Structures are given as C-alpha cells and as structure tokens.
Amino acid sequence: MRPAPGEVLHFSEDPAITGFVPHVAATARQPEAYVWAVDAERAPDYWFPRQCPRAMAWATPSTTDADRERILGPGGGDRVHAIEYGWLEPMRSTRLFAYRFDASAFRPFGSSVSHALVATSEVEPLGPPEPVGDLLGLHEEAGIQLRVLPNLWPFVDAAAESTLGFSGIRLRNARPRVSELQG
C-alpha cells in the first residue's frame, strides 16, 4: 500500500473522512496548521494502528557494516520496524484505510530530512479510502523485518545512536523504560 507516482497518502482508521482541513494536532511541536501525508518511501512507517508506538531503522549510504549487523541483523534486509508485544493483536485486527491525494498540493516537512508532506489548505481525496489490508502481510511483502519486543526503548536507543536511518512514532505510548520501572 503505497502511493502511485504523483500521489501521497494519508492513513487513518476512519473510513468516513470527506475533506481534510489543516489543523494543529494536539501533539504538534509547531504552531502551523497542516494536513499530513507521506510519500512511497515513508508509507511503511504508517502500516500500524494509529496509536501504536513504533521504531523504525533502515540502512543508508553511510550505515556501517557493524551497525547493519548489530541492529538489522543477519537476514534482516535493509529495514526493521519494532513494536511491543501488547500491540501485536491490534496489528492483526485494526482496519486501516489509505486516502490518496494529488502530491502537488503538498510540500516536504522537515528541515534536513523530510519525514512527511504537508498541505496548508483544504484538500480532497482523489477517491474513496482504500482498505490497507493485513498490516503484518504488508511488512512481509515489502521485505521489512517486523520485530516484536517486550520494551521498545533498548531498540530505540541503539538505533538512534547508530549510523542507520531512524524514526520513532507515538513513543509516548510505549511502555516505560526498564530503568523507570526500577527507579
């Protein structure tokens, strides 16, 4: 489930959205109102239930062999996504939908590396939302290793400090760090 050339996607568990109006999300770090979308490269970051905490790491041209082996592991391909065990059943049962938009209404968001695209005016989907389907199956078809962990934080810390590309989404919903549980 990726956008076609000239398109971007917005993923949602709500199949009844008819118009997308820019807004400031409750968790926003910026004051501007946006409609958010992603391109084909970042679409897999959203093959999850909306509130699911997840961490993603992928090989880049500057990734060292040591980091590739340590984080991605043998047979791991070029990308790994990690979730916690408590999110495995929602990964199996959540119905996710993709809304397609004309990419010309969107611009990259982010200073150095764009992780999303934004529109500053209302946009209409190109058609009805499409069911995304089996979220685990999408990972398999894309060759993305999906790791299920008791706690995300050791993976987050290792990936963020490595030479791999890294992103974490909804990490505020992750279980506390082990050190926080002991302290």
C-alpha positions as a Markdown table, in Angstrom:
| # | Residue | x | y | z |
|---|---|---|---|---|
| 1 | Met | 0.0 | 0.0 | 0.0 |
| 2 | Arg | 2.0 | 2.9 | -1.4 |
| 3 | Pro | 1.0 | 5.9 | -3.4 |
| 4 | Ala | 1.3 | 5.9 | -7.2 |
| 5 | Pro | 3.6 | 8.5 | -8.8 |
| 6 | Gly | 2.2 | 12.0 | -8.3 |
| 7 | Glu | 0.3 | 10.9 | -5.3 |
| 8 | Val | 0.7 | 10.9 | -1.5 |
| 9 | Leu | -1.2 | 9.0 | 1.2 |
| 10 | His | -2.8 | 9.7 | 4.5 |
| 11 | Phe | -3.5 | 6.7 | 6.7 |
| 12 | Ser | -6.5 | 6.6 | 9.1 |
| 13 | Glu | -8.7 | 4.2 | 11.0 |
| 14 | Asp | -11.7 | 6.4 | 10.0 |
| 15 | Pro | -13.1 | 5.4 | 6.6 |
| 16 | Ala | -15.6 | 8.3 | 6.6 |
| 17 | Ile | -13.4 | 11.4 | 6.2 |
| 18 | Thr | -14.7 | 13.5 | 3.2 |
| 19 | Gly | -12.5 | 16.6 | 3.5 |
| 20 | Phe | -9.1 | 17.3 | 5.0 |
| 21 | Val | -8.8 | 20.7 | 6.7 |
| 22 | Pro | -5.4 | 21.9 | 8.1 |
| 23 | His | -5.3 | 21.7 | 11.8 |
| 24 | Val | -2.8 | 21.8 | 14.7 |
| 25 | Ala | -2.6 | 18.3 | 16.2 |
| 26 | Ala | -2.8 | 18.0 | 20.0 |
| 27 | Thr | 0.8 | 16.6 | 20.0 |
| 28 | Ala | 2.2 | 19.1 | 17.4 |
| 29 | Arg | 5.6 | 20.7 | 18.0 |
| 30 | Gln | 4.8 | 23.5 | 15.6 |
| 31 | Pro | 2.0 | 26.1 | 15.7 |
| 32 | Glu | 1.1 | 25.9 | 12.0 |
| 33 | Ala | -2.0 | 24.0 | 10.8 |
| 34 | Tyr | -1.4 | 21.2 | 8.3 |
| 35 | Val | -2.9 | 18.3 | 6.5 |
| 36 | Trp | -0.3 | 15.5 | 6.8 |
| 37 | Ala | 0.6 | 12.9 | 4.2 |
| 38 | Val | 3.5 | 10.6 | 3.2 |
| 39 | Asp | 5.3 | 9.5 | 0.1 |
| 40 | Ala | 6.0 | 6.0 | -1.1 |
| 41 | Glu | 9.3 | 5.8 | 0.9 |
| 42 | Arg | 7.7 | 6.7 | 4.2 |
| 43 | Ala | 4.3 | 4.9 | 3.8 |
| 44 | Pro | 5.5 | 1.8 | 5.7 |
| 45 | Asp | 6.0 | 4.0 | 8.8 |
| 46 | Tyr | 2.2 | 4.2 | 8.9 |
| 47 | Trp | 1.3 | 0.5 | 8.4 |
| 48 | Phe | 0.3 | 0.4 | 12.1 |
| 49 | Pro | -2.7 | 1.2 | 14.3 |
| 50 | Arg | -2.6 | 5.0 | 14.8 |
| 51 | Gln | -1.7 | 5.0 | 18.5 |
| 52 | Cys | 0.8 | 2.1 | 18.2 |
| 53 | Pro | 4.3 | 3.1 | 19.4 |
| 54 | Arg | 6.9 | 2.0 | 16.8 |
| 55 | Ala | 10.5 | 2.5 | 16.0 |
| 56 | Met | 12.0 | 2.1 | 12.5 |
| 57 | Ala | 15.6 | 1.7 | 11.4 |
| 58 | Trp | 16.9 | 1.4 | 7.9 |
| 59 | Ala | 20.2 | 1.2 | 6.0 |
| 60 | Thr | 21.5 | 4.4 | 4.5 |
| 61 | Pro | 24.6 | 5.0 | 2.3 |
| 62 | Ser | 26.5 | 6.0 | 5.5 |
| 63 | Thr | 25.5 | 2.9 | 7.5 |
| 64 | Thr | 28.4 | 1.0 | 8.8 |
| 65 | Asp | 28.7 | -2.8 | 8.4 |
| 66 | Ala | 28.9 | -3.1 | 12.2 |
| 67 | Asp | 25.6 | -1.2 | 12.7 |
| 68 | Arg | 23.9 | -3.1 | 9.9 |
| 69 | Glu | 24.9 | -6.4 | 11.7 |
| 70 | Arg | 24.1 | -5.1 | 15.2 |
| 71 | Ile | 20.7 | -3.5 | 14.6 |
| 72 | Leu | 19.3 | -5.1 | 11.4 |
| 73 | Gly | 20.9 | -8.5 | 12.0 |
| 74 | Pro | 21.6 | -11.3 | 9.6 |
| 75 | Gly | 18.8 | -11.9 | 7.1 |
| 76 | Gly | 17.2 | -8.7 | 8.2 |
| 77 | Gly | 17.2 | -6.9 | 4.9 |
| 78 | Asp | 17.6 | -3.2 | 4.8 |
| 79 | Arg | 14.8 | -2.1 | 7.1 |
| 80 | Val | 13.4 | -3.2 | 10.5 |
| 81 | His | 10.3 | -2.0 | 12.4 |
| 82 | Ala | 9.8 | -2.7 | 16.1 |
| 83 | Ile | 6.6 | -2.8 | 18.2 |
| 84 | Glu | 5.8 | -4.1 | 21.7 |
| 85 | Tyr | 4.0 | -7.4 | 22.3 |
| 86 | Gly | 1.0 | -5.6 | 23.6 |
| 87 | Trp | 0.4 | -4.2 | 20.1 |
| 88 | Leu | 0.6 | -7.5 | 18.2 |
| 89 | Glu | -3.1 | -8.2 | 18.5 |
| 90 | Pro | -4.1 | -4.6 | 17.4 |
| 91 | Met | -1.7 | -5.1 | 14.4 |
| 92 | Arg | -3.7 | -8.1 | 13.4 |
| 93 | Ser | -7.1 | -6.7 | 14.0 |
| 94 | Thr | -7.0 | -2.9 | 13.2 |
| 95 | Arg | -8.8 | -1.8 | 10.0 |
| 96 | Leu | -6.6 | 0.9 | 8.4 |
| 97 | Phe | -7.5 | 3.0 | 5.4 |
| 98 | Ala | -5.5 | 5.0 | 2.9 |
| 99 | Tyr | -6.6 | 8.2 | 1.4 |
| 100 | Arg | -4.9 | 9.2 | -1.9 |
| 101 | Phe | -4.1 | 12.9 | -2.7 |
| 102 | Asp | -2.6 | 14.7 | -5.6 |
| 103 | Ala | 1.0 | 15.3 | -4.4 |
| 104 | Ser | 1.1 | 18.8 | -6.0 |
| 105 | Ala | -0.9 | 20.2 | -3.0 |
| 106 | Phe | 1.8 | 19.1 | -0.5 |
| 107 | Arg | 5.4 | 20.2 | 0.3 |
| 108 | Pro | 8.1 | 18.4 | 2.3 |
| 109 | Phe | 8.0 | 18.9 | 6.1 |
| 110 | Gly | 11.3 | 19.0 | 8.0 |
| 111 | Ser | 14.5 | 20.9 | 7.8 |
| 112 | Ser | 17.1 | 18.5 | 6.7 |
| 113 | Val | 15.4 | 15.1 | 6.0 |
| 114 | Ser | 11.7 | 15.3 | 5.2 |
| 115 | His | 9.7 | 12.6 | 7.1 |
| 116 | Ala | 6.3 | 13.8 | 5.9 |
| 117 | Leu | 4.5 | 16.1 | 3.5 |
| 118 | Val | 2.1 | 18.8 | 4.4 |
| 119 | Ala | -0.6 | 20.9 | 2.8 |
| 120 | Thr | -1.7 | 24.3 | 4.2 |
| 121 | Ser | -5.1 | 24.4 | 2.6 |
| 122 | Glu | -8.0 | 22.0 | 2.5 |
| 123 | Val | -7.5 | 19.0 | 0.2 |
| 124 | Glu | -10.0 | 16.5 | -1.1 |
| 125 | Pro | -9.1 | 12.8 | -1.6 |
| 126 | Leu | -8.8 | 11.6 | -5.1 |
| 127 | Gly | -11.4 | 8.9 | -4.4 |
| 128 | Pro | -12.9 | 6.9 | -1.5 |
| 129 | Pro | -10.5 | 5.5 | 1.1 |
| 130 | Glu | -8.9 | 2.1 | 0.3 |
| 131 | Pro | -8.7 | -0.6 | 2.9 |
| 132 | Val | -5.0 | -1.2 | 3.6 |
| 133 | Gly | -5.4 | -4.8 | 4.5 |
| 134 | Asp | -3.2 | -7.2 | 6.5 |
| 135 | Leu | -0.6 | -5.0 | 8.3 |
| 136 | Leu | 1.7 | -7.9 | 9.0 |
| 137 | Gly | 1.4 | -9.1 | 5.5 |
| 138 | Leu | 2.3 | -5.6 | 4.1 |
| 139 | His | 5.6 | -5.8 | 6.1 |
| 140 | Glu | 6.3 | -9.3 | 4.8 |
| 141 | Glu | 5.5 | -8.3 | 1.1 |
| 142 | Ala | 7.8 | -5.2 | 1.4 |
| 143 | Gly | 10.6 | -7.3 | 2.9 |
| 144 | Ile | 10.5 | -5.3 | 6.1 |
| 145 | Gln | 11.5 | -7.2 | 9.3 |
| 146 | Leu | 8.9 | -6.7 | 12.0 |
| 147 | Arg | 10.3 | -7.2 | 15.5 |
| 148 | Val | 8.1 | -7.7 | 18.5 |
| 149 | Leu | 9.8 | -6.7 | 21.7 |
| 150 | Pro | 8.8 | -6.6 | 25.4 |
| 151 | Asn | 10.0 | -3.0 | 25.6 |
| 152 | Leu | 10.9 | -0.6 | 22.7 |
| 153 | Trp | 13.4 | 1.6 | 24.5 |
| 154 | Pro | 16.6 | -0.6 | 24.1 |
| 155 | Phe | 15.9 | -0.8 | 20.4 |
| 156 | Val | 15.1 | 3.0 | 20.2 |
| 157 | Asp | 18.3 | 3.9 | 21.9 |
| 158 | Ala | 20.5 | 1.6 | 19.9 |
| 159 | Ala | 19.0 | 2.6 | 16.6 |
| 160 | Ala | 19.0 | 6.3 | 17.3 |
| 161 | Glu | 22.7 | 6.2 | 18.3 |
| 162 | Ser | 23.7 | 4.2 | 15.2 |
| 163 | Thr | 24.6 | 5.1 | 11.6 |
| 164 | Leu | 21.2 | 3.8 | 10.4 |
| 165 | Gly | 18.3 | 6.0 | 9.4 |
| 166 | Phe | 15.9 | 6.1 | 12.4 |
| 167 | Ser | 12.4 | 7.2 | 13.2 |
| 168 | Gly | 10.1 | 6.7 | 16.2 |
| 169 | Ile | 6.4 | 7.4 | 16.2 |
| 170 | Arg | 4.0 | 7.5 | 19.1 |
| 171 | Leu | 6.8 | 6.6 | 21.5 |
| 172 | Arg | 4.9 | 8.4 | 24.3 |
| 173 | Asn | 2.6 | 5.3 | 24.2 |
| 174 | Ala | 5.4 | 2.8 | 24.7 |
| 175 | Arg | 5.9 | 1.0 | 28.0 |
| 176 | Pro | 8.2 | 2.9 | 30.4 |
| 177 | Arg | 11.9 | 2.4 | 30.1 |
| 178 | Val | 13.1 | -0.5 | 32.3 |
| 179 | Ser | 15.2 | 1.9 | 34.4 |
| 180 | Glu | 12.0 | 3.9 | 35.1 |
| 181 | Leu | 10.2 | 0.8 | 36.3 |
| 182 | Gln | 13.1 | 0.0 | 38.7 |
| 183 | Gly | 13.5 | 3.6 | 40.0 |
